[in-house]
Amino acid sequence: MKSICSQFRLPVVWGVGLLLLTGTNPVRARIIGGRVTGGTAQTAGGIFVKLAPPLPNPFGPPDSVGQDNFQSPNLYGFDESQNIVIPSNLITNVGLNPIPAGTTVASHYVFFDPLASQHLIGTVDFDANIIAILTSTTTLDATDFLTRTGVNYLSPEARGLEPVDMVTIVGPRQIKVDFSASSPGDYIRVLTATSATANGIRFVPVPPCRVVDTRGGVGPLGGPSLVKNATRDFPIAGNCGLPQSAQAYSLNVTTVSAAPLGYLSIWPTGQSQPLVSTLNAPAGGITANAAIVPVGATSGGVGSITVFATDVTDMIIDVDGYFDTSASGNSFFTATPCRVVDTRGAAGSLGGPQMAANTTRSFPVPQSSCGVPPTATAYSTNVTVVPAEPLGYLTIWPTGQMQPFVSTLNSPNGAIVANAALVPSGSGGSVDAFVTNRTDMILDINGYFGVTGANGLAFYTVTPCRVVDTRGAVGSLGGPTMAGNTTRSFPVQSSTCGVPQGAKAYSLNVTVVPQGALSYLTLFPTGQTQPVVSTLNSPQGLILANAAIVPAGTNGAVTVYVTDKTDVIVDINGYFAP
């Protein structure tokens, strides 16, 4: 930052009439997340916050930035003008210099405006490749034609980083900042390419397929086992029918560990490791969980994902689809959470009897009372088993296809286990289930995919981010611990994870930290009657996680019900919106 001069220039306020826009429906690029990772700002509780004008600045004129307006240890960012053609060669400070005339860019503003002198280290992620960064008064002034319409940029002459401040491009779509600031703060502008995914991506199912197995021979998608407290990249694009155009993968992740596994996390290669977990296996053994994982951007241009494990473990990844911008993609349609199958009930096509060992059974999903149309191409489900004995595994796949060499869930100790699954529909809209041992099976649904049309939603990725943690300080997204037989609503859109008000459903990972046996947890849209479904079960009182696509309820909130006392953690990796 620079000290404020006694004479201020007028604030910068630009209108769209000054911008060179391309196309009638411009493609955009977005800030998708960020983190505060160090410095006194982190000690003071600083976090990354994505802003969406009107800016909620508490210490200045409405919709203003640049003159001690925020006075916070947080790192902030917002998207500026999009799809702009640079009219002449543009001088920059970091990255491509100069940017040639005729280049189309999207602009983003990132800043740190503390109350007193503070040091902040952090990262910011984008959904498009970074071209360059503007960090000086001169280059920021020269690019003020890219400002956000309606935002007042105060004290423009005080912008510009000092020698002690640094910003670097650490990945194709990530920057790292190291700011020491006081008044009026540190401000930079990041220029990215436009993003093909900023208008959303859609689901393309593939036949379930095993893409990673570290128990096999040594190779990029095979052995050796994951090492304790280490990360490993897996370049899965180009395998199992996953094209290079894929922007996110629908996966089922299974760990096979001989000892307790604290947790495993998966995120896009090229981004910093997020403070989230994908699954937990505190008792070791075989544990599975579904995950929608955005594709990482590597220098070679091949989409990869990165995995971290706290302890030595083998890992298996099966894939059932991907998300991209192709015309063959399917939109998501929300549904009230509903029970489709329960083999504990009366005998019928969607009821009993219990499934015998080494048998397959078809379930005609459209014949349920859940309102799923026969035109659905895939289902967003939660599968629960209630085994009568140890269950090697259950596999679910589209009816009419050969049984794939994949698994959906495992229960080697015979406990009640649940796992989410995006399952392509088969012949007549049915799905097949195979079990290695005697078990009852329950299938709940919370939405489906189909041909794009009215009310169809696209998927938007965000940097994996923690929305709720009841182990933390008391607050709307924090403590206290949930008591048994209680419900609580969580306002997802008020989190710092960059979820907009227009989101209609969320891709979540829910983790419980019970204080004893937990019969079940149910997650559903706020404002709706609690459905007769479950999201996860922990009858042994273990830390367990399960993925869930949950429609947004009143004011974008979701409600959690628990049968027994437990802490609840909710992470997000994306949302569905028009």
LUMSE-529606 format. One record per residue (C-alpha): z, y, x. Coordinates in nm, 4 decimals, padded with zeros to 6 digits. Layout:
<recs>
         z         y         x
         Z         Y         X
...
</recs>
This chain:
<recs>
         z         y         x
   00.0000   00.0000   00.0000
  -00.0369   00.3622   00.0946
   00.2152   00.6362   00.0228
   00.1296   00.8583  -00.2720
  -00.0182   01.1964  -00.1884
   00.1149   01.5073  -00.3564
  -00.2196   01.5752  -00.5221
  -00.3425   01.3005  -00.7563
  -00.6999   01.2469  -00.8537
  -00.7683   01.1822  -01.2173
  -00.7215   00.8202  -01.3254
  -01.0302   00.6051  -01.3225
  -01.1440   00.5117  -01.6732
  -01.4873   00.3547  -01.7046
  -01.6939   00.2493  -02.0019
  -01.9481  -00.0271  -02.0353
  -02.2304   00.2251  -02.0432
  -02.2045   00.2531  -01.6642
  -02.2426  -00.1169  -01.5979
  -02.5557  -00.3196  -01.5292
  -02.5127  -00.6210  -01.7558
  -02.7429  -00.9225  -01.7505
  -02.8351  -01.1220  -02.0570
  -02.7268  -01.0891  -02.4180
  -02.4463  -01.3461  -02.3899
  -02.3128  -01.2955  -02.0358
  -02.1510  -01.5850  -01.8568
  -01.8041  -01.4906  -01.7345
  -01.5604  -01.5964  -01.4664
  -01.1837  -01.6128  -01.5019
  -00.8624  -01.6026  -01.3104
  -00.7220  -01.9424  -01.4036
  -00.3814  -01.9287  -01.2391
  -00.1741  -01.8509  -00.9348
   00.1632  -01.8909  -00.7649
   00.4240  -01.6948  -00.5747
   00.5052  -01.9213  -00.2815
   00.7237  -01.7180  -00.0487
   00.8853  -01.3911   00.0553
   01.1683  -01.1903  -00.0929
   00.9654  -01.1637  -00.4146
   00.9960  -01.5398  -00.4624
   01.3709  -01.5188  -00.3970
   01.3891  -01.2482  -00.6635
   01.2247  -01.4799  -00.9172
   00.8688  -01.3558  -00.8823
   00.5928  -01.5590  -01.0483
   00.2206  -01.5172  -01.1048
   00.1293  -01.3531  -01.4348
  -00.2238  -01.3256  -01.5700
  -00.2608  -01.0142  -01.7823
  -00.4884  -00.9612  -02.0791
  -00.5283  -00.5959  -02.1831
  -00.3612  -00.4142  -02.3480
  -00.1505  -00.4223  -02.0309
   00.2228  -00.4580  -02.1104
   00.3361  -00.2169  -01.8379
   00.6943  -00.0990  -01.9033
   00.7024   00.2015  -01.6648
   00.3907   00.4018  -01.7329
   00.1274   00.5128  -01.9823
  -00.0173   00.2405  -02.2026
  -00.2876   00.0241  -02.0464
  -00.2287   00.1660  -01.6998
  -00.2010   00.0224  -01.3508
  -00.1496   00.1761  -01.0087
   00.1446   00.4161  -01.0194
   00.4702   00.2151  -01.0250
   00.3852   00.0884  -01.3723
   00.5306  -00.2631  -01.3407
   00.8183  -00.2494  -01.0888
   00.8439  -00.6276  -01.0694
   00.8546  -00.9067  -00.8078
   00.5642  -01.0740  -00.9907
   00.2076  -01.1105  -00.8642
  -00.0343  -00.9928  -01.1346
  -00.4040  -01.0328  -01.2021
  -00.6573  -00.9591  -01.4737
  -01.0307  -01.0010  -01.5199
  -01.2486  -00.6918  -01.4970
  -01.6199  -00.6412  -01.5663
  -01.8334  -00.9525  -01.5815
  -02.1925  -01.0481  -01.5070
  -02.2688  -00.7280  -01.3196
  -02.5756  -00.6822  -01.0993
  -02.4902  -00.5001  -00.7753
  -02.7375  -00.2064  -00.7622
  -02.7391  -00.1655  -00.3802
  -02.5941  -00.3371  -00.0751
  -02.2151  -00.3357  -00.1120
  -01.9742  -00.3105   00.1838
  -01.6689  -00.5401   00.1572
  -01.3576  -00.6173   00.3618
  -01.3213  -00.9967   00.3344
  -01.5944  -01.2533   00.2739
  -01.9655  -01.1813   00.2419
  -02.0430  -00.8395   00.3942
  -02.2504  -00.6734   00.2745
  -02.3174  -00.8211  -00.0676
  -02.6961  -00.7860  -00.1094
  -02.8388  -00.5688  -00.3840
  -02.9307  -00.7713  -00.6911
  -02.6336  -01.0103  -00.6603
  -02.4608  -01.0850  -00.9903
  -02.0815  -01.0766  -00.9706
  -01.7687  -01.0985  -01.1813
  -01.4747  -00.8745  -01.0900
  -01.0986  -00.9389  -01.0922
  -00.8021  -00.7123  -01.0069
  -00.4939  -00.8520  -00.8284
  -00.1808  -00.6498  -00.7503
   00.1859  -00.6486  -00.6491
   00.3997  -00.3574  -00.7767
   00.7691  -00.4140  -00.6896
   01.0644  -00.1921  -00.7774
   01.1746  -00.1632  -00.4150
   01.0239  -00.2726  -00.0856
   00.9531  -00.6467  -00.1090
   00.7503  -00.9151   00.0671
   00.5342  -01.1559  -00.1346
   00.3264  -01.4572  -00.0362
   00.1158  -01.6177  -00.3065
  -00.2158  -01.7581  -00.4215
  -00.4619  -01.6821  -00.7019
  -00.7188  -01.9284  -00.8383
  -01.0550  -01.8596  -01.0025
  -01.3019  -02.0742  -01.1942
  -01.5958  -01.9565  -00.9829
  -01.6629  -01.9314  -00.6097
  -01.5304  -01.6225  -00.4337
  -01.7924  -01.3908  -00.2821
  -01.5846  -01.1109  -00.1288
  -01.2646  -00.9065  -00.1519
  -01.2198  -00.5279  -00.1483
  -00.8961  -00.4138   00.0181
  -00.9472  -00.0540   00.1380
  -00.9425   00.2790  -00.0423
  -01.3098   00.3287   00.0401
  -01.4348  -00.0087  -00.0837
  -01.2143  -00.0013  -00.3930
  -01.3452   00.3456  -00.4810
  -01.7020   00.2245  -00.4267
  -01.6518  -00.0636  -00.6713
  -01.4738   00.1237  -00.9478
  -01.7863   00.0772  -01.1586
  -01.6466  -00.2760  -01.2049
  -01.3184  -00.1697  -01.3685
  -01.2017  -00.3079  -01.7011
  -01.2988  -00.0941  -01.9973
  -00.9975   00.0819  -02.1472
  -00.7644   00.0332  -01.8496
  -00.6379   00.3441  -01.6674
  -00.6402   00.3013  -01.2891
  -00.3851   00.5572  -01.1711
  -00.3531   00.7035  -00.8190
  -00.6774   00.5479  -00.6906
  -00.6369   00.7318  -00.3584
  -00.3127   00.5408  -00.2913
  -00.4809   00.2021  -00.3007
  -00.5680   00.0109   00.0123
  -00.3798  -00.2451   00.2186
  -00.1938  -00.1592   00.5381
  -00.2267  -00.3576   00.8640
   00.0825  -00.5638   00.7780
  -00.0818  -00.6829   00.4541
  -00.3239  -00.9737   00.4543
  -00.5540  -01.1486   00.2103
  -00.7650  -01.4518   00.2996
  -01.0069  -01.6858   00.1231
  -00.8418  -02.0253   00.1706
  -01.0708  -02.2298  -00.0543
  -01.3987  -02.1723  -00.2364
  -01.2031  -02.0579  -00.5435
  -00.8629  -01.9553  -00.4079
  -00.7234  -01.6571  -00.2210
  -00.3922  -01.6239  -00.0375
  -00.2090  -01.2909  -00.0291
   00.0685  -01.1784   00.2054
   00.1847  -00.8364   00.0829
   00.4699  -00.6087   00.1878
   00.4833  -00.3310  -00.0697
   00.6992  -00.0610  -00.2212
   00.5483   00.2377  -00.4025
   00.2930   00.2339  -00.5594
   00.2176  -00.1304  -00.4681
  -00.0699  -00.3323  -00.3231
  -00.4029  -00.3606  -00.5073
  -00.7199  -00.5566  -00.4318
  -01.0428  -00.6417  -00.6139
  -01.1893  -00.9913  -00.5912
  -01.5587  -01.0487  -00.6604
  -01.6680  -01.3963  -00.7631
  -01.9864  -01.5572  -00.8758
  -02.0279  -01.6003  -01.2485
  -01.8958  -01.9265  -01.3891
  -02.0949  -02.1787  -01.5861
  -01.7662  -02.3048  -01.7331
  -01.6164  -01.9773  -01.8517
  -01.7655  -02.0333  -02.1980
  -01.5917  -02.3707  -02.2100
  -01.6796  -02.7287  -02.1234
  -01.7216  -03.0282  -02.3524
  -01.6423  -03.3970  -02.3384
  -01.8923  -03.6650  -02.2392
  -01.7535  -04.0193  -02.2788
  -01.8438  -04.2930  -02.0311
  -01.7718  -04.6660  -02.0441
  -01.4158  -04.7075  -01.9059
  -01.4475  -04.7713  -01.5338
  -01.2199  -04.8146  -01.2302
  -01.2941  -04.5428  -00.9753
  -00.9957  -04.5670  -00.7344
  -00.7801  -04.8592  -00.6246
  -00.5798  -04.8203  -00.3044
  -00.4938  -05.1918  -00.3131
  -00.8516  -05.2682  -00.2118
  -01.0313  -05.2378   00.1189
  -00.9945  -04.9213   00.3227
  -01.2339  -04.6509   00.2072
  -01.2577  -04.3070   00.0464
  -01.1734  -04.4566  -00.2956
  -00.9745  -04.7573  -00.1731
  -00.6945  -04.8353   00.0688
  -00.4657  -04.7705   00.2325
  -00.1637  -04.7078   00.0087
  -00.0526  -04.3493  -00.0468
   00.1900  -04.2337   00.2203
   00.5305  -04.0818   00.1466
   00.5277  -03.7017   00.1041
   00.1593  -03.6769   00.1876
  -00.1585  -03.5704   00.0098
  -00.4964  -03.7409  -00.0078
  -00.8324  -03.6287  -00.1454
  -01.0496  -03.8581  -00.3572
  -01.4212  -03.7615  -00.3926
  -01.4822  -03.9364  -00.7219
  -01.7938  -03.7471  -00.8376
  -02.0994  -03.9710  -00.8268
  -01.9018  -04.2848  -00.9152
  -01.8598  -04.4576  -01.2549
  -02.1254  -04.2352  -01.4103
  -01.9513  -03.9092  -01.3144
  -02.2205  -03.6517  -01.2352
  -02.1965  -03.3694  -00.9835
  -02.2014  -03.1322  -01.2827
  -01.8638  -03.2593  -01.4091
  -01.6009  -02.9840  -01.4255
  -01.3012  -03.1978  -01.5286
  -01.2263  -03.5693  -01.5509
  -01.0475  -03.7720  -01.8190
  -00.8425  -04.0226  -01.6206
  -00.5810  -04.2933  -01.6537
  -00.3581  -04.3020  -01.3463
  -00.1483  -04.6097  -01.2621
   00.1001  -04.6452  -00.9779
   00.2146  -04.9772  -00.8339
   00.5237  -04.9211  -00.6213
   00.7750  -05.1670  -00.4797
   01.0428  -04.8972  -00.4618
   01.1350  -04.5910  -00.6702
   00.8657  -04.3228  -00.6882
   01.0039  -03.9741  -00.7472
   00.6773  -03.8367  -00.8770
   00.3032  -03.8199  -00.8275
   00.0929  -03.5053  -00.8803
  -00.2839  -03.4673  -00.9185
  -00.4733  -03.1380  -00.9011
  -00.8157  -02.9974  -00.8064
  -00.8967  -03.0244  -00.4373
  -00.9058  -02.6849  -00.2719
  -00.6132  -02.5402  -00.4661
  -00.2523  -02.5172  -00.3524
  -00.0284  -02.7979  -00.4713
   00.1090  -02.6895  -00.8106
   00.4704  -02.7217  -00.9198
   00.3891  -02.9920  -01.1729
   00.4055  -03.3715  -01.1917
   00.1632  -03.6227  -01.3403
   00.3903  -03.9266  -01.3607
   00.7319  -04.0550  -01.2535
   00.8423  -04.4085  -01.1691
   01.2141  -04.3855  -01.0818
   01.2508  -04.7632  -01.1135
   00.9317  -04.8371  -00.9219
   00.7055  -05.1057  -01.0645
   00.3855  -05.0345  -01.2587
   00.3590  -04.7025  -01.4438
   00.0571  -04.5389  -01.6084
  -00.0219  -04.1968  -01.7505
  -00.3354  -04.0230  -01.8692
  -00.4497  -03.6911  -01.7240
  -00.7311  -03.4406  -01.7687
  -00.7866  -03.3087  -01.4167
  -01.0139  -03.0148  -01.3304
  -01.2655  -03.0871  -01.0571
  -01.1869  -02.9434  -00.7157
  -01.4317  -02.7293  -00.5229
  -01.4831  -02.8498  -00.1668
  -01.6879  -02.6968   00.1098
  -01.9373  -02.9773   00.0691
  -01.9803  -02.8998  -00.2990
  -01.8646  -03.2436  -00.4150
  -01.5967  -03.2476  -00.6859
  -01.2732  -03.4071  -00.5628
  -00.9158  -03.4400  -00.6776
  -00.6052  -03.4334  -00.4600
  -00.3010  -03.6594  -00.5011
   00.0528  -03.6185  -00.3687
   00.3217  -03.8886  -00.3872
   00.6874  -03.8487  -00.2970
   00.7073  -04.2140  -00.1896
   00.4843  -04.4959  -00.0713
   00.2800  -04.6326  -00.3600
  -00.0528  -04.7834  -00.4520
  -00.2571  -04.5955  -00.7076
  -00.5287  -04.6932  -00.9522
  -00.7491  -04.4421  -01.1351
  -00.9653  -04.5389  -01.4303
  -01.2044  -04.2937  -01.5945
  -01.3213  -04.2740  -01.9564
  -01.5165  -03.9490  -01.9557
  -01.5718  -03.6052  -01.8125
  -01.6164  -03.2459  -01.9259
  -01.9168  -03.0285  -01.8404
  -02.1571  -02.7728  -01.9873
  -02.4406  -03.0137  -02.0673
  -02.6023  -03.0278  -02.4088
  -02.4694  -03.3822  -02.4514
  -02.1077  -03.2637  -02.4465
  -01.8864  -03.3153  -02.7517
  -01.6587  -03.0535  -02.9048
  -01.2938  -03.1182  -02.9880
  -01.1659  -03.1088  -03.3456
  -00.7924  -03.0879  -03.4057
  -00.6199  -03.3158  -03.6540
  -00.2690  -03.3298  -03.7914
  -00.0892  -03.5922  -03.5774
  -00.1204  -03.9149  -03.7749
  -00.0521  -04.2882  -03.7373
  -00.3728  -04.4936  -03.7444
  -00.2487  -04.8402  -03.6445
   00.0882  -05.0147  -03.6606
   00.0852  -05.3907  -03.6236
   00.4525  -05.4041  -03.7228
   00.3465  -05.3289  -04.0806
   00.1881  -05.5395  -04.3508
  -00.1129  -05.7484  -04.2528
  -00.4370  -05.5549  -04.2699
  -00.7235  -05.4123  -04.0673
  -00.4931  -05.1406  -03.9291
  -00.1631  -05.3260  -03.9647
  -00.0131  -05.6646  -03.8825
   00.0036  -05.9223  -03.7544
   00.1462  -05.8844  -03.4058
  -00.1131  -05.9314  -03.1308
  -00.1005  -06.2686  -02.9566
  -00.1280  -06.3122  -02.5809
  -00.4768  -06.2925  -02.4285
  -00.6406  -06.1801  -02.7510
  -00.8676  -05.8948  -02.8534
  -00.8655  -05.7143  -03.1846
  -01.0864  -05.4405  -03.3335
  -00.9394  -05.1462  -03.5240
  -01.1710  -04.9449  -03.7576
  -01.0250  -04.5972  -03.6967
  -01.2360  -04.4127  -03.9624
  -01.0878  -04.6422  -04.2309
  -00.7420  -04.4950  -04.1748
  -00.5926  -04.2246  -04.3953
  -00.5964  -03.9772  -04.1035
  -00.9212  -03.8078  -04.2027
  -01.1231  -03.9061  -03.8968
  -01.4967  -03.8899  -03.9780
  -01.7300  -04.1802  -03.8950
  -01.9351  -03.9368  -03.6827
  -01.6542  -03.8970  -03.4267
  -01.7698  -03.9897  -03.0765
  -01.4235  -04.0276  -02.9200
  -01.0579  -04.0113  -03.0215
  -00.7570  -03.8356  -02.8700
  -00.4887  -04.1001  -02.9120
  -00.1411  -04.2063  -02.8113
  -00.0998  -04.5820  -02.7664
   00.2471  -04.7392  -02.7859
   00.3391  -05.1025  -02.7276
   00.6502  -05.2791  -02.8543
   00.6307  -05.6036  -02.6537
   00.7920  -05.9331  -02.7496
   00.7897  -06.0297  -02.3799
   00.6810  -05.8775  -02.0476
   00.3343  -05.7293  -02.0948
   00.0961  -05.7411  -01.7997
  -00.1339  -05.4798  -01.9476
  -00.3154  -05.3475  -02.2528
  -00.6738  -05.2267  -02.2441
  -00.8437  -05.0200  -02.5144
  -01.2190  -04.9521  -02.5223
  -01.5145  -04.8954  -02.7616
  -01.5942  -05.1864  -02.9918
  -01.9286  -05.3440  -02.9106
  -01.9005  -05.2969  -02.5358
  -01.7918  -05.5587  -02.2857
  -01.4240  -05.5467  -02.1974
  -01.4002  -05.3190  -01.8933
  -01.2032  -05.3895  -01.5790
  -00.9446  -05.1196  -01.6528
  -00.5976  -05.0948  -01.8048
  -00.4506  -04.8405  -02.0471
  -00.0812  -04.9174  -02.0021
   00.1584  -05.1729  -01.8572
   00.5067  -05.2937  -01.9519
   00.6096  -05.5557  -01.6957
   00.9735  -05.5457  -01.8137
   00.8861  -05.5689  -02.1846
   01.0072  -05.2165  -02.2675
   00.8542  -04.9871  -02.5281
   00.5892  -04.7822  -02.3439
   00.3439  -04.5133  -02.4586
   00.0372  -04.3637  -02.2967
  -00.2239  -04.1140  -02.4076
  -00.5916  -04.2114  -02.4017
  -00.9254  -04.0494  -02.4824
  -01.1119  -04.3464  -02.6251
  -01.4862  -04.3403  -02.7025
  -01.5678  -04.4757  -03.0475
  -01.7561  -04.8031  -03.0708
  -01.9506  -04.9889  -03.3381
  -01.8561  -04.8592  -03.6820
  -01.6193  -04.6104  -03.5174
  -01.3882  -04.8931  -03.4090
  -01.1943  -04.9447  -03.0878
  -01.0939  -05.2775  -02.9328
  -00.7559  -05.3623  -02.7808
  -00.6782  -05.6520  -02.5476
  -00.3267  -05.7574  -02.4496
  -00.2179  -06.0065  -02.1878
   00.1036  -06.0946  -02.3765
   00.2540  -06.0871  -02.7249
   00.3127  -05.7328  -02.8435
   00.2983  -05.4967  -03.1361
   00.0732  -05.1947  -03.0941
   00.0906  -04.8482  -03.2461
  -00.1996  -04.6021  -03.2320
  -00.1488  -04.2355  -03.3205
  -00.4222  -03.9699  -03.3256
  -00.4087  -03.5918  -03.2787
  -00.7783  -03.5056  -03.2754
  -01.1268  -03.6306  -03.2092
  -01.4521  -03.5349  -03.0390
  -01.7857  -03.4974  -03.2108
  -02.1179  -03.3182  -03.2143
  -02.0726  -02.9444  -03.1704
  -02.0458  -02.7645  -03.5028
  -01.8222  -02.5462  -03.7162
  -01.4584  -02.5507  -03.5967
  -01.5568  -02.7408  -03.2807
  -01.3628  -02.6380  -02.9713
  -01.4513  -02.6259  -02.6021
  -01.2125  -02.7036  -02.3163
  -01.0969  -02.4394  -02.0690
  -00.9206  -02.5439  -01.7500
  -00.6218  -02.3648  -01.6003
  -00.4459  -02.4177  -01.2717
  -00.1872  -02.6902  -01.3496
   00.1212  -02.4924  -01.4480
   00.4747  -02.5494  -01.5788
   00.5226  -02.4074  -01.9294
   00.8650  -02.5457  -02.0253
   01.1651  -02.6711  -01.8305
   01.4910  -02.6971  -02.0219
   01.6768  -02.7651  -01.6961
   01.6305  -02.3982  -01.6076
   01.8005  -02.0812  -01.7247
   01.8447  -02.0376  -02.0987
   01.5346  -01.8845  -02.2544
   01.2483  -01.9425  -02.4945
   01.0789  -02.1753  -02.2433
   01.3909  -02.2828  -02.0544
   01.7388  -02.4173  -02.1245
   01.9477  -02.5433  -02.2809
   01.9122  -02.9228  -02.2775
   01.7958  -03.0567  -02.6139
   02.0626  -03.2314  -02.8196
   01.9966  -03.5562  -03.0064
   01.8191  -03.5390  -03.3447
   01.7109  -03.1785  -03.2965
   01.3837  -02.9887  -03.2917
   01.2873  -02.6857  -03.0898
   00.9766  -02.4680  -03.0808
   00.8214  -02.3458  -02.7563
   00.5872  -02.0405  -02.7541
   00.3270  -02.1739  -02.5101
   00.1172  -01.8591  -02.5151
   00.4089  -01.6455  -02.3929
   00.4284  -01.8489  -02.0711
   00.2857  -01.7234  -01.7423
   00.0188  -01.9964  -01.7369
  -00.2672  -01.7799  -01.8599
  -00.3079  -01.9381  -02.2051
  -00.4790  -01.6908  -02.4428
  -00.3894  -01.6216  -02.8039
  -00.7148  -01.7806  -02.9159
  -00.6157  -02.1280  -02.7903
  -00.6189  -02.3851  -03.0724
  -00.4866  -02.6893  -02.8818
  -00.3316  -02.7658  -02.5441
  -00.3788  -03.0393  -02.2836
  -00.0192  -03.1081  -02.1806
   00.1922  -03.3440  -01.9743
   00.5380  -03.3998  -02.1199
   00.8242  -03.5320  -01.9072
   01.1730  -03.6259  -02.0253
   01.4888  -03.6390  -01.8135
   01.7245  -03.8213  -02.0521
   02.1018  -03.8427  -02.0209
   02.0909  -04.1908  -02.1736
   01.8580  -04.4041  -02.3818
   01.5927  -04.1957  -02.5584
   01.4344  -04.3701  -02.8563
   01.1438  -04.1279  -02.8763
   01.0130  -03.7741  -02.8480
   00.7550  -03.6246  -03.0820
   00.5439  -03.3193  -03.0046
   00.3612  -03.1462  -03.2912
   00.2264  -02.8052  -03.4046
   00.4972  -02.5571  -03.5038
   00.4912  -02.4834  -03.8753
   00.3804  -02.8318  -03.9780
   00.5997  -03.1038  -04.1203
   00.7208  -03.3398  -03.8500
   00.4702  -03.6276  -03.8464
   00.5544  -03.9970  -03.8343
   00.4278  -04.0348  -03.4794
   00.5805  -04.0488  -03.1331
   00.4688  -03.9001  -02.8013
   00.6815  -04.1019  -02.5599
   00.9757  -04.3403  -02.5432
   01.2420  -04.3973  -02.2779
   01.4711  -04.6710  -02.4109
   01.6128  -04.7287  -02.0633
   01.6944  -04.3614  -02.0115
   01.4451  -04.3198  -01.7237
   01.2473  -04.0097  -01.6278
   00.9090  -04.0691  -01.7893
   00.5964  -03.8651  -01.8583
   00.3065  -03.8847  -02.1009
  -00.0018  -03.6740  -02.1554
  -00.0756  -03.5230  -02.4954
  -00.3362  -03.3014  -02.6575
  -00.1361  -03.0960  -02.9066
  -00.2801  -02.8554  -03.1651
  -00.1325  -02.5058  -03.1507
   00.0991  -02.4194  -03.4380
   00.2348  -02.0953  -03.5795
   00.1966  -01.8151  -03.3221
   00.0544  -02.0715  -03.0805
   00.3834  -02.2611  -03.0517
   00.4510  -02.6358  -03.0357
   00.7617  -02.8123  -03.1606
   00.9510  -03.0946  -02.9919
   01.1812  -03.3436  -03.1639
   01.4072  -03.5796  -02.9690
   01.6211  -03.8615  -03.0993
   01.8708  -03.8345  -02.8139
   01.9986  -03.5808  -02.5610
   01.7394  -03.5017  -02.2960
   01.5801  -03.2321  -02.0869
   01.2126  -03.1689  -02.1551
   00.9443  -03.0485  -01.9131
   00.5969  -02.9469  -02.0320
   00.3074  -02.8827  -01.7917
  -00.0401  -02.7627  -01.8908
  -00.3825  -02.8183  -01.7337
  -00.6074  -02.6628  -01.9957
  -00.6576  -02.5598  -02.3554
  -00.9147  -02.5896  -02.6331
  -01.0612  -02.2795  -02.7969
  -01.3825  -02.1677  -02.9720
</recs>
